[in-house]
Amino acid sequence: MRRIAAARGRAAAALLAAGLLLAACTRSSTSSGSAPSASAGSAAPAAGRPIVSAQPNPLCDYPAPSTAAPPSPAALPGYVQRIAGQVEQVRDLKFVHPVAPEPVTQEQLNESLRSQVEQQLPKDLVDGEGQAWMTIGVIPRGTDLRAALLDYYGSQILGYYDTNTQRLVFVGSSTPNAYQQFVLSHELTHALDDQRLRFGPLADDLQQTCQDERSSAFTALIEGDAVSNSVRWAQRFLTQDQLGQLNQEATEGSPPPATIPSFVLSLQSFPYTAGLSFVRALEQRGGESAVDAAFRSPPLSTEQILHPSRYPSDRPIPVVVPDLSSHLGPQWRLIDQAQPGEDWLRLMLALHLPETQAESAAAGWGGAEYRAWSDGTHSAVLMKTVWDTAPDAGQFAAAVRSWLPQAGTMGEVETLDGTVSVLFASDAPTLQRLEAVTGAD
């Protein structure tokens, strides 16, 4: 899922209701070795431009990030200075310069963020993705994916930090309650990480080049660190009464609009939940220095996020799906291209299979790509996946074969030498056409 990099969701606060305030104050992975943390007097080197995926996405057309002068940090309110200093203590880093948070009402934030997201989500790109997802069967037919994303960002976000403008906006007031302070500590962690470790350019670059899997993994690191730091901040600086109020308000948030498919909600929650586990494992490895090192050498896949022991050695295998537009027919055109990672496939399978089966079937992921085409009426998708072992490939293929009829999806599964190709189509004749073009029996 392509994300607006600066947006931060209610999922972070809701984690508190799951008992995280009673959990150990560490962050996500295992192994040894760590890099020195950034000192208070020098910023970390910026991450370089990422290596693009096996084949660039010819449809990728995100508008350039907006830039503007950051708001003046003059005369910061006392509570902002206090929480910023506390966040520095917990994260063991120092701000390079003060940040001026902007407290707003929930309605003001919803309106502002929805407007920004609407400008930053290219309609053709998201519409093509939505059509591909409906053909695969991960969202219901008739879903307007762009409208669903706008509904999400216009209702489920509590605050955001924009790396380009350095704006930090959160739901709050001049006398914020415990919940609002918690959200502020989360966003201040983003600002602190960005100042010291400069994650903004790389996060933007991954999105601008549509490197979905790497972007998802990096977002999980960014959010996991902010969730862990804000939880530890709450444990350290809030009273028991405030913790109780925080947990209560975290569980009383309004439910997401019914227009947002469950698959989309699960993808949006992934960076907070799995990212937290990943960051906590990193801290067990080497403390905050290991987290800092991960920002400089980010995880490359959601597989590494879900299995921290595989970071950084288990690198994804490049997968290339050819453009079959001309072979399908003169009216056919490419409408979507993406790299579904282990998390994406796990969530897909979990829509109609037991969660344990979905996790097991996706766990041997080595790499994947899909391309989708349409003639304006019909649609077809070819997904190619590679696996760590032949048994892993067989397990995934068997799971997809069980999944297809339950999802009501027209599809075919082909396996060869540890590779599993899945053909999806909007109808039987289109599936036959795709089979003929790919040489599938």
Protein Blocks (a to p, Z undefined) as FASTA:
>chain_A
ZZdfkbccfklmmmmmnopmmmccbdedededidddddfkbccdddddddddfbdcfkbc
cdcddddddddfehiafklmmmmmmmmmmnopacfbdcddddddfklmmmmmmmmmmmmm
cfklmmmmmmmmmmnopacehiafklmmmmmmmmmcgbdcdfklopacddddfbdcfklm
mmmmmmmmmmmmmmmnopmlmmmmmmmnopaklmmmmmmmmmmmmmmmmmmmmmmmpcfk
lmmmmmmmmmmpccddfklcfklmmmmmmmmmmmmmmmmmmmmmnojmlmmmmmmmccfb
fklmmmmmlpcklccdddddddfklmnomkbccfbdcdddfklmmmmmmmmpcfklmmmm
mmmpgbdcdddddehjaccdddddddfblklmmmmmmmmmmmmmmnopacddddeehiac
ddddfbfklmmmmmmmnopZZ
